[in-house]
Amino acid sequence: MDMYNKLFVFEMANNHQGSVEHGKTIIRELKALTAEFDFQFAVKLQYRNLETFIHPDYKNRQDIKYVKRFNETELKSDQLLELKQAIDENGFISICTPFDEESVSWIEQHGFKFLKIASCSLTDWPLLERIAETSLPLIASTAGAKLEEIQNAVVFFKHRHKTLALMHCVGEYPTPEDKLQLGQIGFLKRMFPEVPIGYSTHEAPDETEAVKMAISMGAQLFEKHVGVGELNGYSANPQQVKAWLQSAQQAYRMLGQTDERVEVTAEEIKTLNSLRRAVFASGTLNAGDNLSPDKYFLAIPSQSGQLLANDLSKYKQYRLNKTLEAHAPVMIDDLQISDIRPQVFNILRRVSAILRESKLAVPDGAKCELSHHYGIDAFEQSGATIISVINREYCKKLLILLPGQSHPIHRHQRKEETFNVLDGELLLTLDGIETTIGPGQMVTVERGVEHAFSSQGGVIFEELSTTHFNDDSFYADSSINSNLHRKTHLIFRSDWLKQDW
C-alpha cells in the first residue's frame, strides 16, 4: 500500500497530560479499536525543547495559554522516547511534529517513520531548512496559509527531492461545520496533482460526516486529535474515534473503485436490458435483406439475445440470414453483422491528409458524408467524401476524391450546380463528353444533365449550387438508387486535420 494511502493519524499532542503512563493508555486503547479496519494507522507526538522554545522572561507565566499548557504537559527526551517505543510496540506507524530545530534532531535519534510540519511552521524557513536535511517522508498542514505560501513550500521540498503530502486544515479549534472548507481538498488536488492530499480535522469529536466528504473529494490521509479522559472541544475519545473510522470505512465502501472504470455486473446488464428498446420486424423480412430503419421498429419488452436499440450504430451493417414474420423479434443470431468503423477511419485519415496538404480551412461541425455507391469495400474505386458547408437557397459543398476514385453517372432534376476545382485535377464527363479541369476552372452542370467525375491523382473541388435535396440524385445504374446503405453520415471535426491517425 502507498505510504500515504488510507493513512489515519492519531494526534496525541499534549493529551498525554505530561504523563508517560497516560500516553501509553491512549496508545493501548487506540490499538484495541483499530483491528477491524483495513487502514494504515499512525500515532503522532509533538516535540518542543521548552528550554529554547519559550523566551526566558516568559517561562513561568501562567496567563499565556500555550506557555502554561506546554509547561504543565512537558515530557523530557527520555520520556518521549518511551512513548515512541510504545507506539512501535503496538504496531503503529510513528510520526512526530517538531517545533524547533533541536526537536528535529530528537526525531531523527528516536527513529520516527514520518515527520509532520504543523500549519504554524509551514513558512518557518529556518525550521524547514533543518527538516529538509532529514531523510524522512513529510506531511505538511496548510491552515491559514496563502496559496503562494503553499506553492513556495512545495517547490522548496521538491527541489530538495523530499517526499511530501499536504493536509487541508482549518486553524479554528473546534472548527464549526460552516468553516470546514472541504472543497479545498479538491482545490489542492488540482493545484498540486503530483502531491498526495489529506485532511487534518479540528471539528467537534462527535462529527463523523466530514470524513466521508473528505474521502469523496479525494483525500488520501487523515489526522484527528485523540485522547482519554477529560478532553478539549476537538479531541476524540476512543469511542468517538471508532465512530469516525466506521464513517470512513462506510465512505470507502460507498466510493468503490476510483482508478479505472468499474466492471459492469451481470445484474446491471439484466436490469438495463429489460428497459432497453429492442428491434422487431415491421413486416415480413427475407433472408439476405439488409436491416434498415424502414424494416424494423423499436419497442419493449426485449428477449434475451435480441438485437437492441443500443446495439445499432452507423458503423454497423446487418444482413438477415433467415426469414422473419412481421412483429417477430430480430435476434442477434439471425444476423450477419459487419463493423465498418476501421474502414471509415482509414478513409478519414486519407481525406484529412489531402485536406491538410491543400491548406484549405474546413468549418468545424460541418455535415460530412462518405458516399459509397457499391459498398464501403469498393469506396476507393467508386465514391466521394462530401462536406456540406451550407445548404440554404444557395448551397456549397466540398468534394474530395481519392486518387483513382470515380463518382458514377447521375443527374439532378431540381438542382443546378457549378464545379470549381481548388486542388488537383478533375476528369468531368458531362452529357457524354469528357473534360479535364484544374484549379481555378469552373464548369456548370444544368438540371437534368447526366454527369460523372473521377480523378487520377486526387482532387478537391467546390460544388456551388441551388438548394440540395436528398431525393434529387438519380443514377444511371438503378442498383445505386435502391441501395439504402450507400452513405455514412458524420460530423466533420477540424481537429482531424491535426490528428496523427
N, C-alpha and C positions, 0 to 999 in steps of 0.2 A: 504494500500500500504506500502511496506517496506520503512523504513525511508530514505534509500539511493537511492531507485529505481526511475529513471526518475526525479532526483532532479537537478534542474537548479539553479545555484547560481550566482547572480549578485554581482560582487565585486565592491563596490564603492571606496574602498581605499581612496585616497586623492582627488578624483574628486569632493568632496563636496566643495572644494576650501576654506575650513575654514569657510564656511557659513552654518548654520543650515537650513536656508530657501532654499538655493540652493540644499542642500542634500534632503530636502523634495520634491523639484520639481522633482529631479531624481526619487524618490520613486513613486510619483504620476504618472509620465509618464510611468514608468515600469508597474505599476498596470493597466493602460489603455490598454496595448497591450497584457497582459497575458490571458485575459478572454477566448480567442478562443483555448487555448491549454490545453490538458489534462495531464499536468505535475505538479510536485511539484515545487514551486518557493521559493527561499530564497534571501534575501539581506544581504550582508556581509559588516561589518565595520572592521576597523583596530584600535587597541588601543595601544598607547605608552604613557608612562609617561615621557615626554621630560625632566623633572627636573632631572631624573636619567639616562635616556636612552642616552643622549648626554654628553660627557665629559665636565666638566665645562670650560675648556680652549678653547672649540670649539663651544660653544653655539651660538655665534654671527657671525660665519664665513659665508661669502657669496660665497666663492669659492669652497665649498664642496657641491656637488649636493643635496644629501639627507638631510644634515643638513639644508640647505636653504629651501628645499621644505617642510620638516616637520615643521619647524618654521612658514612658511607662511600659512600653512593649519591647524595649531593646533586648536583643539577644547578641551575645558575643560570637566571634567567629567559630569557636569550637562547638557552641550550641547550635548554630546554623548548620554546621556540617552534620551534626547528629540528626537534625530534621531532614537534611538532604539524603542521608543514608536510609532513613525510614521511608522516604519516597521511593528509593530504589528497591528496598526490600519488599515493598507492597506492589511492585510491578508497574509503577507509574513512570512515565517519561518525566525527567526533571527539567524545569525551566526556572529561570531567575531573572529578575529585573534589577539592574544596578542603577544607583542614582549618583554615583561619583566614580572617579577613575579607580580608586583603590578597591571598590566593590567589584569591579570587572576582574581584578586580579584574584579576589576571593572566588569568584565564579569559576575561573579557569582552574584554580587549585582544587576546588571541590568537585570538579568533573561533571558539571551540568551539561545536558544534551542540547539545549536551546538557550538563547539569550533574548530577552524581551526588552524592547525600548518603550518606556512609558510615553504617553502623549506629551507630558510636560518636557520631555527630553528630546523630542523629535528634531528640534533645532538647536540643541545644546552641542555645538560643534566640537568643543574640546572633548566632551564625553564621547561623541560619535567617532572622533578620530581614534580614541583608545579602543572603542568597541570594534572598529574596523580592523584592528590588529589581531583580533581573536580568530579562531578557525571555526567558530560556532555558527550554525544557521540562525537567522534573525527573524523576529516578529516585531513589527512596529505599529503602535496605535496612533490614530490620527485626530483625536479630539481637539477641537479648537485650532486646527492647522489650516491655513490657506492652501489653495491648490498649488501655488508656486512653491510653497514650503515643502509640500509632499513631493512635488516633482524634483526639487533640489535634493531631498534626502534619497529618493530612488536613484537618481543619477549618481550621487555620491557613492552609494554602495555598489551600484552596477559597475562603475569604473574600477572599483576595488575587488571585483569578482566575488561579491558576497551573495549568498543565498538569502532571499528576503521575502517575507509575506507582509501584507498590510492589513490592519484591522480597522474597519469603520467603528467609531466610538464617539459617544457624546459625553462631554465632561460635566454633566449635572447629576448629582447623587442624592436620591434616586432620580432617574430620568422619567418624566411623565410621558404617557403614550404619544401625545401630540408633538413631542420633541425627539422621538426616536430616529427620525430621518432615515428609515431603512432603504429608501430609494438611493441613498449614497453608495450602497453596495454595488448596485448596477452601474452607477456613475464611475466608481473606482475601477470596476472591471473593464469598462470601455476605455478609460484613460490609461490604464496600465495592464494591457491584455497579457503581458508576459509574467505578471506578478500574481501569486495566489492572494485572494482577498477573503478576509474573515470578518467576524463581528464580535466585538468586546462589549458585553452588556453591563448596564448600570440600572436597568429598570427594577421595579419592585420585585421582590423574590417570588411572589405568587404568580407573576406574569409568565405565561408559557406559550402564548401565540406568536410573540415576536420572533422566536427562534424558527418557527415554521416559515414565516415570511422571509427571514434571512436566508434560509435554505433555498426557498423558491427563487430568490434573487441571485443565487449562485455562490453564496458564502461557503467556504470550504472548512474553515476552522472557527472555533468559538471559545469565548472566555467568560467565566462567571465568578464573582466573588462568593466564597463559601466559608462556612464556619459551623461551630457547635455552641449551643447555649444562647445567651443574650447577644443579639447581633444588631448591626446598623440597618438602615432602611433599604439597602441594596445588596446585602449579603444573604445567601440562601442557606438554610439548614439542610441536612441530608434528605429529609422527606421532600422538600421543595426542589432540591437538585434532581431527585429521581423523577419528579413530575416533569421537570424541564427536559430531562433526557428522553422520557417517554414521548413528549411532544415532538422532539427532534426525530425520534425513531418513526413516529407516525408520519411526519413530513416526508422522510425518505421513502417510506412505503408508497405514499401518495404521489411523490415526484416521479418515481420509476426511473427509466433509462434516459440519460441525457447526452451521451457521447455519440449516439447513432440512432437512426430511425428504428423504432421498436418493431419487432416481427408481428405481423398480423396473425391473430389467433383464429382457429377454426370456428370458434363460436361467433367471432365478429363477422367472418365471411358468411356464415349461415344466416345471421340476423340481417345483414345488409342485403344479401341476395334475395331475401324474402320481400324486401321493399323495392328492389330494382325492377324496372320495366323489362320485359322480355320480348323477343322477336317472334311474331306469329305471321303465317302466310295470309295475305289479304285475299288471295284467290288460289286456284289450283296452280301449283308451280311444278314444272317439269324438270327431270334430271338434266343437268347441263345448263340450266338457266343461271344467269348471274343474279345475285341477290341485290337488287337496287331498291331505293326507298319507295318506289311506286309499287313494289311487290310484297311489302310487309307492313304491319302496324305494330305498335309498341303498347304493351298492357301488362298488368299483373293479374294473377299470380304467375310466378315462374316455376319451372320444374328443374330438378337437379340435372345439370348437363345441358341446359338450354342456352342458346345464344342470348346475351343480354344487351340492352342499350349501351351499357358501359364497355362492351367488347367492340362496338362499332367504331371505326376510325377511317379517315380519308386515306390513310396509308395501307389499309387492308382491303383486299378484294375477296369476295365469297362466291363460290360456284356450288350449286346443289349437285349431290351425287345420287339423289333419289327423288321420286315424285312425292309432292305433299298436297294434301287436300286443303281447301280453304279453312282458315282459322286453326290449322294444325301448328303446334309449336315447332320452331326451327331449332333442331338440336345441333350442337357443335359437331357431333359425329356424322351428321348428314351433309357436311360441308367440306369442300376443299378450300383452304384459306391460304392466301399468299400475302406476304408483307412487302410492300414496295418502298418502305422507308429508306433502306440503303441506296436504292436506285435514285430516289428523289434527291437525297443528299449529295450523291455523286454528280447529278445534273446541276444542282445549285452551286456546287464547288466549281464546275467548269464555267457556268454562266457568270459567276461572280468574278472569276479570273479575267474573262473577256471585258466585263464592265470596268473592272479596276484598271486594266491596261489602257482602256479608252479614256479614262479620267472623266467620264460622264457622271454627273450628280443624279441620283435617283431618289425620289421622295420616300422617306421612311413611312411605312404603313400603307403603301400603295397596294392595290389588289394585284396579285400575281397568279398566273395560271400556266401550268405545263400542259401543252396540248399534244396528246399522243394518240394520233388517229387510229393506229393499228396496234395499240397496246404500248405500255411503257417499255417493254422489252425491245420494241422497234423504234424507240424515241430518237435515237441518233440517226436513223435513216429518214424517218418521217415525223415531223413535229415542229414545235416552236415554243419558246418561252415568251409570254406576253405580259407586260406590265402596264396596267391601266393607270395612267397618271390622272386623267379627269374624264368624266363622261356626263356631259350635260347636253344642251342643244348642239354643242361642239364637243369633240372627243379627241383626246391624244393618248396614244399608246406607244410604248417602246417594244419592239420585237427583236429578239435575239435568236439567230440561227447558229448552231454549232457548225464547225467545218464538215462539209459533206451532207448537211441536213437539208431536207426539202419539205415544202408545205403543199399538199395536194390541190388539184384543180377544184375551185369553188366559185360561188358568186353571191352577191348580196342584192336583195330586192329593194331594201329601204335605205341603205347606207351608201353614200358616196365617200371615197377615201383617196387621200394623196399620200404617196410614199416619199419620204425624204431620208436618203441614206446619210448616216452620221459617221460610220466607221466600217471599213471593209467594202466588199462588192456584192451586189445582189443580182442574181440572174432572174429576171421577171419574165414570165410567159403571160402575155396579155392578149386575149382573144386569139390564141394560137401562134402569136408572134413573140419570139424570144428577144429580150433586150438586156444588156448588162448595164447597170447604173452604179455609179460610185459616189463618194462623199460630195455633197453639195448639189447633187442631181435629184430632181423630183419628177414623179410620174403620177398622174391622176387616174384612178380606176372608177369609171362611171357605174351607176346602178345596172345590174343585170349582166355585166360583162364578166365572162369566166376568166379567172387568173390563177396562177400558181407561182411559187417562187422558191429559190434554193440558193445555196452559197457554197463554193468550194473551200474558201478559207475562213468562213465565219463572217457574220455581218451584224451590225446594229442599225436599225432604221426606225424612224418615226412613222406612225400611221396617224395622219391628221384627217378627221372625218366628221360627218354629222353623227348624231346620236347612234351609239351601238345598241343593238337589241340581240338578246341571247338566241332568239329563234330565227335569225336573219342570215345564217350561213348555210348554203345548200351545196353539197359536194357532188361531183360527178360520179363518184363511187358511192352508191346508195348504202353500202355496208357501214360507211362512216357516219351517215346520218342516224342510223339505228343504234350506234354504239353509245350507250348512255354513260360509259366509263372512260370517255376519251379525254377528260380533263381532270387534273389535280389542282385544286384551288389552294392558294397560300396567301399570306400577307408578307410583302417584301420588307425585310429588315435591313436598314442601311449598314448595320454592323457586319452583315455578311461580307461586305466589300473589304473589311479589315480583318476578318476571321481567318485563322490558319486552319483550313479544313483538313 
